[in-house]
Amino acid sequence: MRPTPFRRALIVGSVAASATAGALVGFGLRQGTPLRPFNAVARLLLGARADGVWGFDPVVTLLGVLLHVTVILAWGFLCVGLAGARRGVPAFVTAAGVTLAALAVDLLVVERGLHAGLSGVLSPGQVVALHLVLLVALALGMRFASPPV
């Protein structure tokens, strides 16, 4: 039985959300504050309320996790949608395009335009590594969600 496009997108987005969340926790652990990256993500909606929250805060941290998962699921849905519209294009190429779009949105819209995001918490190298994790996770998720040939 072939999975529906919605189910495929949910699988791709879930794989990507899990992988990137794990990377964020790992980067946070490296700095001694495993939840701080999620608190920084929450700054998109909470503004200054999320500034300076280093540990667990029920509102800030849970909203940050929810926002992270929602955004990454959206990138997964976009990846599956583009892959369905462009038959014959390898999944990795589609995942690379979506990842470049995600990086551009993160750097140009979130960081520069909204003055929020992960740049205050992660180093530039970690931001790039996070997007490489997204790329691999989207590509693998596309493979896992594809019906056997």
N, CA, C and O atoms as CSV, one atom per row, in Angstrom:
chain,resi,resn,atom,element,x,y,z
A,1,MET,N,N,0.842,-1.181,0.000
A,1,MET,CA,C,0.000,0.000,0.000
A,1,MET,C,C,0.885,1.241,0.000
A,1,MET,O,O,1.808,1.352,0.807
A,2,ARG,N,N,0.603,2.168,-0.904
A,2,ARG,CA,C,1.388,3.396,-1.019
A,2,ARG,C,C,0.947,4.382,0.067
A,2,ARG,O,O,-0.247,4.594,0.275
A,3,PRO,N,N,1.932,4.986,0.761
A,3,PRO,CA,C,1.557,6.000,1.748
A,3,PRO,C,C,1.043,7.264,1.052
A,3,PRO,O,O,1.489,7.609,-0.043
A,4,THR,N,N,0.113,7.936,1.693
A,4,THR,CA,C,-0.424,9.181,1.141
A,4,THR,C,C,0.647,10.259,1.214
A,4,THR,O,O,1.586,10.140,2.002
A,5,PRO,N,N,0.524,11.315,0.401
A,5,PRO,CA,C,1.496,12.415,0.489
A,5,PRO,C,C,1.560,13.024,1.894
A,5,PRO,O,O,2.633,13.404,2.362
A,6,PHE,N,N,0.410,13.114,2.561
A,6,PHE,CA,C,0.404,13.659,3.926
A,6,PHE,C,C,1.223,12.782,4.860
A,6,PHE,O,O,2.020,13.278,5.657
A,7,ARG,N,N,1.018,11.480,4.753
A,7,ARG,CA,C,1.766,10.545,5.615
A,7,ARG,C,C,3.256,10.597,5.300
A,7,ARG,O,O,4.082,10.572,6.212
A,8,ARG,N,N,3.608,10.668,4.015
A,8,ARG,CA,C,5.021,10.781,3.634
A,8,ARG,C,C,5.625,12.043,4.233
A,8,ARG,O,O,6.721,12.013,4.793
A,9,ALA,N,N,4.903,13.148,4.111
A,9,ALA,CA,C,5.403,14.415,4.637
A,9,ALA,C,C,5.548,14.357,6.153
A,9,ALA,O,O,6.505,14.897,6.708
A,10,LEU,N,N,4.616,13.711,6.812
A,10,LEU,CA,C,4.688,13.576,8.264
A,10,LEU,C,C,5.905,12.754,8.673
A,10,LEU,O,O,6.567,13.072,9.661
A,11,ILE,N,N,6.198,11.710,7.928
A,11,ILE,CA,C,7.383,10.893,8.216
A,11,ILE,C,C,8.649,11.704,7.991
A,11,ILE,O,O,9.533,11.729,8.847
A,12,VAL,N,N,8.741,12.370,6.839
A,12,VAL,CA,C,9.934,13.167,6.522
A,12,VAL,C,C,10.136,14.253,7.570
A,12,VAL,O,O,11.241,14.426,8.083
A,13,GLY,N,N,9.070,14.985,7.890
A,13,GLY,CA,C,9.171,16.052,8.879
A,13,GLY,C,C,9.520,15.541,10.264
A,13,GLY,O,O,10.273,16.185,10.994
A,14,SER,N,N,8.979,14.389,10.631
A,14,SER,CA,C,9.273,13.813,11.954
A,14,SER,C,C,10.728,13.376,12.067
A,14,SER,O,O,11.367,13.595,13.096
A,15,VAL,N,N,11.249,12.761,11.013
A,15,VAL,CA,C,12.666,12.367,11.018
A,15,VAL,C,C,13.538,13.612,11.148
A,15,VAL,O,O,14.484,13.636,11.936
A,16,ALA,N,N,13.217,14.646,10.371
A,16,ALA,CA,C,14.013,15.871,10.394
A,16,ALA,C,C,13.890,16.594,11.736
A,16,ALA,O,O,14.884,17.094,12.263
A,17,ALA,N,N,12.674,16.652,12.291
A,17,ALA,CA,C,12.480,17.322,13.581
A,17,ALA,C,C,13.237,16.595,14.691
A,17,ALA,O,O,13.841,17.227,15.557
A,18,SER,N,N,13.201,15.274,14.658
A,18,SER,CA,C,13.918,14.494,15.673
A,18,SER,C,C,15.428,14.700,15.573
A,18,SER,O,O,16.109,14.895,16.580
A,19,ALA,N,N,15.933,14.653,14.356
A,19,ALA,CA,C,17.381,14.796,14.160
A,19,ALA,C,C,17.858,16.187,14.549
A,19,ALA,O,O,18.874,16.325,15.230
A,20,THR,N,N,17.143,17.212,14.129
A,20,THR,CA,C,17.585,18.574,14.446
A,20,THR,C,C,17.389,18.891,15.923
A,20,THR,O,O,18.191,19.618,16.507
A,21,ALA,N,N,16.337,18.358,16.534
A,21,ALA,CA,C,16.157,18.556,17.978
A,21,ALA,C,C,17.306,17.910,18.746
A,21,ALA,O,O,17.821,18.476,19.711
A,22,GLY,N,N,17.698,16.720,18.304
A,22,GLY,CA,C,18.845,16.061,18.933
A,22,GLY,C,C,20.117,16.872,18.781
A,22,GLY,O,O,20.915,16.963,19.713
A,23,ALA,N,N,20.311,17.464,17.603
A,23,ALA,CA,C,21.488,18.312,17.396
A,23,ALA,C,C,21.443,19.531,18.314
A,23,ALA,O,O,22.462,19.914,18.888
A,24,LEU,N,N,20.272,20.137,18.453
A,24,LEU,CA,C,20.150,21.309,19.333
A,24,LEU,C,C,20.444,20.945,20.785
A,24,LEU,O,O,21.131,21.689,21.485
A,25,VAL,N,N,19.932,19.815,21.236
A,25,VAL,CA,C,20.221,19.379,22.610
A,25,VAL,C,C,21.721,19.117,22.758
A,25,VAL,O,O,22.319,19.487,23.768
A,26,GLY,N,N,22.322,18.486,21.765
A,26,GLY,CA,C,23.770,18.226,21.813
A,26,GLY,C,C,24.582,19.509,21.875
A,26,GLY,O,O,25.530,19.612,22.654
A,27,PHE,N,N,24.211,20.499,21.047
A,27,PHE,CA,C,24.914,21.783,21.096
A,27,PHE,C,C,24.714,22.445,22.457
A,27,PHE,O,O,25.639,23.042,23.009
A,28,GLY,N,N,23.508,22.336,22.988
A,28,GLY,CA,C,23.248,22.910,24.311
A,28,GLY,C,C,24.034,22.210,25.399
A,28,GLY,O,O,24.574,22.858,26.296
A,29,LEU,N,N,24.102,20.891,25.325
A,29,LEU,CA,C,24.884,20.126,26.307
A,29,LEU,C,C,26.352,20.530,26.278
A,29,LEU,O,O,27.000,20.637,27.319
A,30,ARG,N,N,26.856,20.747,25.094
A,30,ARG,CA,C,28.260,21.165,24.938
A,30,ARG,C,C,28.530,22.458,25.686
A,30,ARG,O,O,29.629,22.672,26.197
A,31,GLN,N,N,27.516,23.323,25.748
A,31,GLN,CA,C,27.656,24.613,26.432
A,31,GLN,C,C,27.137,24.562,27.868
A,31,GLN,O,O,27.148,25.572,28.573
A,32,GLY,N,N,26.681,23.381,28.300
A,32,GLY,CA,C,26.198,23.230,29.667
A,32,GLY,C,C,24.746,23.650,29.861
A,32,GLY,O,O,24.269,23.713,30.995
A,33,THR,N,N,24.036,23.938,28.773
A,33,THR,CA,C,22.635,24.364,28.863
A,33,THR,C,C,21.825,23.677,27.757
A,33,THR,O,O,21.564,24.279,26.715
A,34,PRO,N,N,21.428,22.421,27.980
A,34,PRO,CA,C,20.810,21.652,26.900
A,34,PRO,C,C,19.512,22.225,26.345
A,34,PRO,O,O,19.166,21.941,25.198
A,35,LEU,N,N,18.792,23.013,27.114
A,35,LEU,CA,C,17.505,23.529,26.644
A,35,LEU,C,C,17.579,24.951,26.102
A,35,LEU,O,O,16.605,25.451,25.540
A,36,ARG,N,N,18.696,25.589,26.261
A,36,ARG,CA,C,18.809,26.983,25.838
A,36,ARG,C,C,18.531,27.194,24.344
A,36,ARG,O,O,17.903,28.195,23.998
A,37,PRO,N,N,18.963,26.306,23.444
A,37,PRO,CA,C,18.613,26.524,22.037
A,37,PRO,C,C,17.099,26.589,21.805
A,37,PRO,O,O,16.638,27.383,20.985
A,38,PHE,N,N,16.328,25.771,22.509
A,38,PHE,CA,C,14.874,25.824,22.356
A,38,PHE,C,C,14.310,27.121,22.929
A,38,PHE,O,O,13.356,27.685,22.394
A,39,ASN,N,N,14.907,27.583,24.014
A,39,ASN,CA,C,14.478,28.866,24.575
A,39,ASN,C,C,14.756,30.004,23.598
A,39,ASN,O,O,13.990,30.964,23.514
A,40,ALA,N,N,15.859,29.887,22.859
A,40,ALA,CA,C,16.175,30.904,21.845
A,40,ALA,C,C,15.172,30.851,20.695
A,40,ALA,O,O,14.813,31.888,20.138
A,41,VAL,N,N,14.723,29.659,20.340
A,41,VAL,CA,C,13.707,29.524,19.292
A,41,VAL,C,C,12.405,30.184,19.756
A,41,VAL,O,O,11.715,30.821,18.960
A,42,ALA,N,N,12.073,30.034,21.025
A,42,ALA,CA,C,10.840,30.621,21.560
A,42,ALA,C,C,10.854,32.144,21.487
A,42,ALA,O,O,9.800,32.779,21.526
A,43,ARG,N,N,12.028,32.722,21.383
A,43,ARG,CA,C,12.138,34.186,21.296
A,43,ARG,C,C,11.395,34.737,20.080
A,43,ARG,O,O,10.983,35.896,20.077
A,44,LEU,N,N,11.226,33.916,19.058
A,44,LEU,CA,C,10.473,34.333,17.876
A,44,LEU,C,C,9.060,34.769,18.242
A,44,LEU,O,O,8.536,35.725,17.670
A,45,LEU,N,N,8.446,34.079,19.185
A,45,LEU,CA,C,7.080,34.409,19.581
A,45,LEU,C,C,7.002,35.187,20.887
A,45,LEU,O,O,6.097,36.002,21.072
A,46,LEU,N,N,7.936,34.944,21.787
A,46,LEU,CA,C,7.862,35.561,23.114
A,46,LEU,C,C,8.716,36.809,23.269
A,46,LEU,O,O,8.573,37.537,24.251
A,47,GLY,N,N,9.593,37.063,22.324
A,47,GLY,CA,C,10.456,38.241,22.404
A,47,GLY,C,C,11.332,38.222,23.636
A,47,GLY,O,O,11.963,37.211,23.947
A,48,ALA,N,N,11.369,39.337,24.335
A,48,ALA,CA,C,12.255,39.500,25.490
A,48,ALA,C,C,11.935,38.538,26.627
A,48,ALA,O,O,12.797,38.270,27.465
A,49,ARG,N,N,10.722,38.019,26.670
A,49,ARG,CA,C,10.341,37.061,27.727
A,49,ARG,C,C,11.251,35.829,27.703
A,49,ARG,O,O,11.489,35.208,28.739
A,50,ALA,N,N,11.756,35.481,26.515
A,50,ALA,CA,C,12.609,34.300,26.387
A,50,ALA,C,C,14.089,34.622,26.562
A,50,ALA,O,O,14.906,33.707,26.669
A,51,ASP,N,N,14.449,35.898,26.594
A,51,ASP,CA,C,15.863,36.269,26.770
A,51,ASP,C,C,16.346,35.878,28.162
A,51,ASP,O,O,15.635,36.056,29.151
A,52,GLY,N,N,17.528,35.360,28.224
A,52,GLY,CA,C,18.139,35.039,29.502
A,52,GLY,C,C,17.590,33.790,30.160
A,52,GLY,O,O,17.950,33.502,31.302
A,53,VAL,N,N,16.739,33.042,29.493
A,53,VAL,CA,C,16.237,31.786,30.057
A,53,VAL,C,C,17.196,30.692,29.624
A,53,VAL,O,O,17.225,30.296,28.459
A,54,TRP,N,N,17.979,30.212,30.576
A,54,TRP,CA,C,19.021,29.231,30.263
A,54,TRP,C,C,18.563,27.806,30.511
A,54,TRP,O,O,18.966,26.893,29.791
A,55,GLY,N,N,17.730,27.602,31.515
A,55,GLY,CA,C,17.266,26.261,31.856
A,55,GLY,C,C,15.827,26.053,31.448
A,55,GLY,O,O,15.312,26.733,30.561
A,56,PHE,N,N,15.179,25.098,32.109
A,56,PHE,CA,C,13.798,24.777,31.774
A,56,PHE,C,C,12.858,25.818,32.338
A,56,PHE,O,O,12.883,26.121,33.531
A,57,ASP,N,N,12.042,26.353,31.481
A,57,ASP,CA,C,10.938,27.233,31.854
A,57,ASP,C,C,9.717,26.637,31.160
A,57,ASP,O,O,9.728,26.483,29.938
A,58,PRO,N,N,8.667,26.299,31.902
A,58,PRO,CA,C,7.544,25.590,31.278
A,58,PRO,C,C,6.983,26.281,30.035
A,58,PRO,O,O,6.682,25.618,29.043
A,59,VAL,N,N,6.845,27.571,30.081
A,59,VAL,CA,C,6.270,28.286,28.940
A,59,VAL,C,C,7.296,28.427,27.818
A,59,VAL,O,O,7.030,28.058,26.675
A,60,VAL,N,N,8.453,28.957,28.148
A,60,VAL,CA,C,9.459,29.269,27.135
A,60,VAL,C,C,9.984,27.999,26.464
A,60,VAL,O,O,10.000,27.910,25.236
A,61,THR,N,N,10.406,27.034,27.246
A,61,THR,CA,C,11.022,25.829,26.686
A,61,THR,C,C,10.026,25.005,25.874
A,61,THR,O,O,10.333,24.572,24.763
A,62,LEU,N,N,8.840,24.790,26.426
A,62,LEU,CA,C,7.854,23.983,25.699
A,62,LEU,C,C,7.394,24.687,24.424
A,62,LEU,O,O,7.175,24.035,23.403
A,63,LEU,N,N,7.247,26.002,24.475
A,63,LEU,CA,C,6.893,26.728,23.260
A,63,LEU,C,C,8.024,26.648,22.234
A,63,LEU,O,O,7.767,26.520,21.037
A,64,GLY,N,N,9.265,26.723,22.695
A,64,GLY,CA,C,10.411,26.600,21.796
A,64,GLY,C,C,10.468,25.245,21.113
A,64,GLY,O,O,10.727,25.160,19.912
A,65,VAL,N,N,10.226,24.185,21.874
A,65,VAL,CA,C,10.211,22.839,21.299
A,65,VAL,C,C,9.068,22.715,20.292
A,65,VAL,O,O,9.261,22.204,19.189
A,66,LEU,N,N,7.897,23.177,20.669
A,66,LEU,CA,C,6.735,23.111,19.779
A,66,LEU,C,C,6.965,23.916,18.502
A,66,LEU,O,O,6.624,23.461,17.410
A,67,LEU,N,N,7.534,25.093,18.635
A,67,LEU,CA,C,7.812,25.923,17.462
A,67,LEU,C,C,8.864,25.262,16.569
A,67,LEU,O,O,8.728,25.254,15.346
A,68,HIS,N,N,9.911,24.710,17.181
A,68,HIS,CA,C,10.945,24.017,16.401
A,68,HIS,C,C,10.340,22.869,15.609
A,68,HIS,O,O,10.578,22.747,14.408
A,69,VAL,N,N,9.562,22.030,16.274
A,69,VAL,CA,C,8.968,20.872,15.608
A,69,VAL,C,C,8.022,21.326,14.491
A,69,VAL,O,O,8.011,20.736,13.411
A,70,THR,N,N,7.242,22.354,14.745
A,70,THR,CA,C,6.300,22.858,13.742
A,70,THR,C,C,7.021,23.372,12.502
A,70,THR,O,O,6.627,23.068,11.376
A,71,VAL,N,N,8.075,24.148,12.712
A,71,VAL,CA,C,8.819,24.706,11.584
A,71,VAL,C,C,9.507,23.596,10.782
A,71,VAL,O,O,9.477,23.612,9.552
A,72,ILE,N,N,10.111,22.654,11.459
A,72,ILE,CA,C,10.804,21.576,10.749
A,72,ILE,C,C,9.800,20.669,10.040
A,72,ILE,O,O,10.081,20.186,8.943
A,73,LEU,N,N,8.642,20.429,10.641
A,73,LEU,CA,C,7.597,19.676,9.947
A,73,LEU,C,C,7.181,20.404,8.669
A,73,LEU,O,O,6.952,19.770,7.639
A,74,ALA,N,N,7.083,21.722,8.733
A,74,ALA,CA,C,6.723,22.503,7.548
A,74,ALA,C,C,7.775,22.339,6.447
A,74,ALA,O,O,7.425,22.199,5.275
A,75,TRP,N,N,9.059,22.356,6.815
A,75,TRP,CA,C,10.107,22.126,5.818
A,75,TRP,C,C,9.985,20.718,5.234
A,75,TRP,O,O,10.222,20.516,4.043
A,76,GLY,N,N,9.618,19.746,6.068
A,76,GLY,CA,C,9.406,18.386,5.578
A,76,GLY,C,C,8.246,18.313,4.597
A,76,GLY,O,O,8.343,17.635,3.574
A,77,PHE,N,N,7.152,19.001,4.896
A,77,PHE,CA,C,6.014,19.030,3.985
A,77,PHE,C,C,6.394,19.696,2.666
A,77,PHE,O,O,5.984,19.241,1.598
A,78,LEU,N,N,7.180,20.775,2.737
A,78,LEU,CA,C,7.622,21.438,1.519
A,78,LEU,C,C,8.496,20.496,0.687
A,78,LEU,O,O,8.359,20.433,-0.534
A,79,CYS,N,N,9.372,19.784,1.339
A,79,CYS,CA,C,10.280,18.858,0.644
A,79,CYS,C,C,9.484,17.782,-0.091
A,79,CYS,O,O,9.763,17.492,-1.255
A,80,VAL,N,N,8.503,17.196,0.574
A,80,VAL,CA,C,7.685,16.163,-0.058
A,80,VAL,C,C,6.853,16.761,-1.185
A,80,VAL,O,O,6.698,16.137,-2.234
A,81,GLY,N,N,6.319,17.951,-0.983
A,81,GLY,CA,C,5.539,18.604,-2.025
A,81,GLY,C,C,6.359,18.885,-3.268
A,81,GLY,O,O,5.900,18.660,-4.388
A,82,LEU,N,N,7.568,19.374,-3.069
A,82,LEU,CA,C,8.443,19.640,-4.215
A,82,LEU,C,C,8.883,18.347,-4.899
A,82,LEU,O,O,8.984,18.289,-6.125
A,83,ALA,N,N,9.139,17.327,-4.110
A,83,ALA,CA,C,9.554,16.042,-4.694
A,83,ALA,C,C,8.424,15.453,-5.530
A,83,ALA,O,O,8.671,14.855,-6.577
A,84,GLY,N,N,7.189,15.620,-5.074
A,84,GLY,CA,C,6.050,15.109,-5.832
A,84,GLY,C,C,5.817,15.892,-7.106
A,84,GLY,O,O,5.374,15.331,-8.109
A,85,ALA,N,N,6.111,17.183,-7.078
A,85,ALA,CA,C,5.905,18.029,-8.250
A,85,ALA,C,C,7.025,17.864,-9.272
A,85,ALA,O,O,6.830,18.142,-10.455
A,86,ARG,N,N,8.168,17.425,-8.834
A,86,ARG,CA,C,9.339,17.314,-9.718
A,86,ARG,C,C,9.789,15.861,-9.800
A,86,ARG,O,O,10.835,15.494,-9.266
A,87,ARG,N,N,9.020,15.071,-10.448
A,87,ARG,CA,C,9.366,13.651,-10.620
A,87,ARG,C,C,10.697,13.530,-11.359
A,87,ARG,O,O,10.970,14.283,-12.295
A,88,GLY,N,N,11.500,12.597,-10.938
A,88,GLY,CA,C,12.777,12.367,-11.600
A,88,GLY,C,C,13.942,13.096,-10.944
A,88,GLY,O,O,15.100,12.768,-11.203
A,89,VAL,N,N,13.651,14.080,-10.096
A,89,VAL,CA,C,14.712,14.785,-9.383
A,89,VAL,C,C,15.047,13.964,-8.136
A,89,VAL,O,O,14.146,13.623,-7.370
A,90,PRO,N,N,16.315,13.642,-7.922
A,90,PRO,CA,C,16.677,12.847,-6.739
A,90,PRO,C,C,16.252,13.530,-5.435
A,90,PRO,O,O,16.261,14.756,-5.323
A,91,ALA,N,N,15.884,12.710,-4.466
A,91,ALA,CA,C,15.438,13.223,-3.170
A,91,ALA,C,C,16.503,14.104,-2.527
A,91,ALA,O,O,16.183,15.099,-1.877
A,92,PHE,N,N,17.763,13.737,-2.709
A,92,PHE,CA,C,18.838,14.519,-2.101
A,92,PHE,C,C,18.879,15.938,-2.662
A,92,PHE,O,O,19.132,16.894,-1.929
A,93,VAL,N,N,18.632,16.070,-3.955
A,93,VAL,CA,C,18.634,17.395,-4.584
A,93,VAL,C,C,17.489,18.240,-4.042
A,93,VAL,O,O,17.668,19.420,-3.740
A,94,THR,N,N,16.307,17.627,-3.920
A,94,THR,CA,C,15.164,18.339,-3.345
A,94,THR,C,C,15.464,18.729,-1.899
A,94,THR,O,O,15.202,19.862,-1.495
A,95,ALA,N,N,16.008,17.804,-1.124
A,95,ALA,CA,C,16.348,18.093,0.276
A,95,ALA,C,C,17.387,19.203,0.368
A,95,ALA,O,O,17.319,20.042,1.267
A,96,ALA,N,N,18.349,19.216,-0.554
A,96,ALA,CA,C,19.372,20.266,-0.557
A,96,ALA,C,C,18.749,21.630,-0.850
A,96,ALA,O,O,19.106,22.626,-0.221
A,97,GLY,N,N,17.835,21.673,-1.788
A,97,GLY,CA,C,17.164,22.935,-2.098
A,97,GLY,C,C,16.344,23.453,-0.929
A,97,GLY,O,O,16.373,24.645,-0.622
A,98,VAL,N,N,15.614,22.558,-0.279
A,98,VAL,CA,C,14.814,22.959,0.884
A,98,VAL,C,C,15.723,23.405,2.025
A,98,VAL,O,O,15.415,24.370,2.724
A,99,THR,N,N,16.834,22.711,2.214
A,99,THR,CA,C,17.771,23.089,3.281
A,99,THR,C,C,18.388,24.457,3.009
A,99,THR,O,O,18.540,25.257,3.932
A,100,LEU,N,N,18.740,24.732,1.772
A,100,LEU,CA,C,19.266,26.061,1.428
A,100,LEU,C,C,18.211,27.135,1.668
A,100,LEU,O,O,18.528,28.226,2.141
A,101,ALA,N,N,16.964,26.829,1.346
A,101,ALA,CA,C,15.875,27.775,1.626
A,101,ALA,C,C,15.734,28.000,3.131
A,101,ALA,O,O,15.540,29.131,3.576
A,102,ALA,N,N,15.831,26.921,3.915
A,102,ALA,CA,C,15.738,27.039,5.374
A,102,ALA,C,C,16.879,27.885,5.928
A,102,ALA,O,O,16.671,28.713,6.815
A,103,LEU,N,N,18.082,27.674,5.405
A,103,LEU,CA,C,19.229,28.464,5.851
A,103,LEU,C,C,19.036,29.939,5.497
A,103,LEU,O,O,19.320,30.819,6.309
A,104,ALA,N,N,18.559,30.201,4.298
A,104,ALA,CA,C,18.321,31.591,3.883
A,104,ALA,C,C,17.262,32.248,4.759
A,104,ALA,O,O,17.427,33.394,5.177
A,105,VAL,N,N,16.188,31.539,5.037
A,105,VAL,CA,C,15.146,32.100,5.909
A,105,VAL,C,C,15.706,32.349,7.301
A,105,VAL,O,O,15.453,33.397,7.895
A,106,ASP,N,N,16.461,31.396,7.823
A,106,ASP,CA,C,17.043,31.564,9.163
A,106,ASP,C,C,17.966,32.777,9.229
A,106,ASP,O,O,17.892,33.573,10.166
A,107,LEU,N,N,18.826,32.911,8.239
A,107,LEU,CA,C,19.816,33.991,8.279
A,107,LEU,C,C,19.222,35.351,7.910
A,107,LEU,O,O,19.500,36.350,8.574
A,108,LEU,N,N,18.413,35.392,6.866
A,108,LEU,CA,C,17.927,36.675,6.359
A,108,LEU,C,C,16.662,37.164,7.049
A,108,LEU,O,O,16.540,38.350,7.352
A,109,VAL,N,N,15.731,36.270,7.295
A,109,VAL,CA,C,14.455,36.694,7.880
A,109,VAL,C,C,14.510,36.663,9.399
A,109,VAL,O,O,14.242,37.667,10.060
A,110,VAL,N,N,14.860,35.501,9.951
A,110,VAL,CA,C,14.808,35.341,11.406
A,110,VAL,C,C,15.900,36.149,12.094
A,110,VAL,O,O,15.624,36.923,13.010
A,111,GLU,N,N,17.138,35.968,11.651
A,111,GLU,CA,C,18.254,36.630,12.329
A,111,GLU,C,C,18.291,38.134,12.038
A,111,GLU,O,O,18.301,38.949,12.960
A,112,ARG,N,N,18.310,38.491,10.761
A,112,ARG,CA,C,18.461,39.905,10.397
A,112,ARG,C,C,17.155,40.675,10.498
A,112,ARG,O,O,17.127,41.801,10.995
A,113,GLY,N,N,16.081,40.071,10.028
A,113,GLY,CA,C,14.812,40.785,9.989
A,113,GLY,C,C,14.114,40.849,11.329
A,113,GLY,O,O,13.647,41.913,11.737
A,114,LEU,N,N,14.038,39.724,12.019
A,114,LEU,CA,C,13.319,39.657,13.294
A,114,LEU,C,C,14.227,39.779,14.511
A,114,LEU,O,O,13.743,39.930,15.633
A,115,HIS,N,N,15.519,39.715,14.302
A,115,HIS,CA,C,16.515,39.788,15.386
A,115,HIS,C,C,16.227,38.748,16.465
A,115,HIS,O,O,16.268,39.032,17.662
A,116,ALA,N,N,15.937,37.550,16.004
A,116,ALA,CA,C,15.683,36.426,16.903
A,116,ALA,C,C,16.414,35.225,16.323
A,116,ALA,O,O,17.093,35.340,15.302
A,117,GLY,N,N,16.280,34.105,16.954
A,117,GLY,CA,C,16.880,32.899,16.408
A,117,GLY,C,C,18.040,32.393,17.227
A,117,GLY,O,O,18.199,32.744,18.396
A,118,LEU,N,N,18.843,31.567,16.602
A,118,LEU,CA,C,19.871,30.823,17.310
A,118,LEU,C,C,21.253,31.455,17.301
A,118,LEU,O,O,22.162,30.928,17.942
A,119,SER,N,N,21.443,32.560,16.602
A,119,SER,CA,C,22.793,33.121,16.482
A,119,SER,C,C,23.364,33.574,17.821
A,119,SER,O,O,24.583,33.602,17.989
A,120,GLY,N,N,22.519,33.923,18.761
A,120,GLY,CA,C,23.014,34.311,20.075
A,120,GLY,C,C,23.401,33.129,20.938
A,120,GLY,O,O,24.058,33.289,21.966
A,121,VAL,N,N,22.993,31.942,20.519
A,121,VAL,CA,C,23.227,30.737,21.311
A,121,VAL,C,C,24.231,29.806,20.639
A,121,VAL,O,O,25.067,29.196,21.307
A,122,LEU,N,N,24.145,29.701,19.321
A,122,LEU,CA,C,25.022,28.796,18.580
A,122,LEU,C,C,26.084,29.573,17.821
A,122,LEU,O,O,25.874,30.718,17.420
A,123,SER,N,N,27.219,28.935,17.635
A,123,SER,CA,C,28.261,29.524,16.807
A,123,SER,C,C,27.858,29.393,15.335
A,123,SER,O,O,26.994,28.582,15.004
A,124,PRO,N,N,28.472,30.179,14.454
A,124,PRO,CA,C,28.152,30.019,13.023
A,124,PRO,C,C,28.380,28.592,12.521
A,124,PRO,O,O,27.612,28.091,11.701
A,125,GLY,N,N,29.421,27.949,13.006
A,125,GLY,CA,C,29.680,26.567,12.612
A,125,GLY,C,C,28.578,25.628,13.063
A,125,GLY,O,O,28.225,24.695,12.342
A,126,GLN,N,N,28.035,25.862,14.240
A,126,GLN,CA,C,26.934,25.028,14.727
A,126,GLN,C,C,25.663,25.264,13.920
A,126,GLN,O,O,24.890,24.334,13.689
A,127,VAL,N,N,25.447,26.499,13.494
A,127,VAL,CA,C,24.281,26.792,12.648
A,127,VAL,C,C,24.400,26.038,11.327
A,127,VAL,O,O,23.425,25.458,10.850
A,128,VAL,N,N,25.585,26.047,10.742
A,128,VAL,CA,C,25.811,25.305,9.497
A,128,VAL,C,C,25.637,23.808,9.749
A,128,VAL,O,O,24.999,23.117,8.954
A,129,ALA,N,N,26.195,23.307,10.841
A,129,ALA,CA,C,26.065,21.881,11.167
A,129,ALA,C,C,24.595,21.501,11.372
A,129,ALA,O,O,24.171,20.423,10.955
A,130,LEU,N,N,23.829,22.370,12.002
A,130,LEU,CA,C,22.405,22.108,12.202
A,130,LEU,C,C,21.694,21.958,10.854
A,130,LEU,O,O,20.843,21.084,10.688
A,131,HIS,N,N,22.047,22.806,9.905
A,131,HIS,CA,C,21.417,22.718,8.590
A,131,HIS,C,C,21.918,21.510,7.796
A,131,HIS,O,O,21.188,20.978,6.960
A,132,LEU,N,N,23.138,21.077,8.045
A,132,LEU,CA,C,23.605,19.836,7.424
A,132,LEU,C,C,22.848,18.631,7.987
A,132,LEU,O,O,22.527,17.692,7.259
A,133,VAL,N,N,22.568,18.672,9.288
A,133,VAL,CA,C,21.735,17.622,9.894
A,133,VAL,C,C,20.345,17.643,9.257
A,133,VAL,O,O,19.780,16.591,8.958
A,134,LEU,N,N,19.799,18.837,9.052
A,134,LEU,CA,C,18.495,18.957,8.393
A,134,LEU,C,C,18.538,18.335,6.994
A,134,LEU,O,O,17.633,17.593,6.613
A,135,LEU,N,N,19.584,18.641,6.238
A,135,LEU,CA,C,19.731,18.100,4.883
A,135,LEU,C,C,19.726,16.571,4.888
A,135,LEU,O,O,18.972,15.941,4.147
A,136,VAL,N,N,20.562,15.993,5.720
A,136,VAL,CA,C,20.661,14.534,5.773
A,136,VAL,C,C,19.340,13.927,6.256
A,136,VAL,O,O,18.890,12.911,5.725
A,137,ALA,N,N,18.730,14.545,7.253
A,137,ALA,CA,C,17.481,14.014,7.800
A,137,ALA,C,C,16.349,14.096,6.780
A,137,ALA,O,O,15.545,13.170,6.679
A,138,LEU,N,N,16.274,15.187,6.028
A,138,LEU,CA,C,15.240,15.283,4.990
A,138,LEU,C,C,15.457,14.221,3.915
A,138,LEU,O,O,14.511,13.564,3.483
A,139,ALA,N,N,16.697,14.060,3.492
A,139,ALA,CA,C,16.994,13.068,2.455
A,139,ALA,C,C,16.704,11.648,2.951
A,139,ALA,O,O,16.112,10.846,2.228
A,140,LEU,N,N,17.115,11.343,4.165
A,140,LEU,CA,C,16.832,10.012,4.718
A,140,LEU,C,C,15.346,9.822,4.951
A,140,LEU,O,O,14.804,8.748,4.690
A,141,GLY,N,N,14.690,10.855,5.438
A,141,GLY,CA,C,13.247,10.778,5.647
A,141,GLY,C,C,12.516,10.505,4.345
A,141,GLY,O,O,11.552,9.741,4.320
A,142,MET,N,N,12.972,11.130,3.256
A,142,MET,CA,C,12.367,10.872,1.949
A,142,MET,C,C,12.561,9.413,1.557
A,142,MET,O,O,11.672,8.797,0.969
A,143,ARG,N,N,13.706,8.874,1.879
A,143,ARG,CA,C,13.981,7.474,1.561
A,143,ARG,C,C,13.103,6.546,2.402
A,143,ARG,O,O,12.545,5.578,1.884
A,144,PHE,N,N,12.981,6.841,3.705
A,144,PHE,CA,C,12.159,6.015,4.593
A,144,PHE,C,C,10.687,6.086,4.216
A,144,PHE,O,O,9.960,5.102,4.353
A,145,ALA,N,N,10.248,7.242,3.743
A,145,ALA,CA,C,8.831,7.440,3.447
A,145,ALA,C,C,8.431,6.959,2.064
A,145,ALA,O,O,7.244,6.899,1.743
A,146,SER,N,N,9.416,6.618,1.247
A,146,SER,CA,C,9.117,6.172,-0.118
A,146,SER,C,C,8.671,4.722,-0.107
A,146,SER,O,O,9.214,3.899,0.630
A,147,PRO,N,N,7.679,4.417,-0.927
A,147,PRO,CA,C,7.252,3.025,-0.996
A,147,PRO,C,C,8.320,2.171,-1.658
A,147,PRO,O,O,9.049,2.663,-2.520
A,148,PRO,N,N,8.431,0.915,-1.281
A,148,PRO,CA,C,9.420,0.039,-1.921
A,148,PRO,C,C,9.095,-0.127,-3.401
A,148,PRO,O,O,7.931,-0.191,-3.798
A,149,VAL,N,N,10.146,-0.195,-4.200
A,149,VAL,CA,C,9.966,-0.321,-5.651
A,149,VAL,C,C,9.823,-1.777,-6.030
A,149,VAL,O,O,9.663,-2.096,-7.208
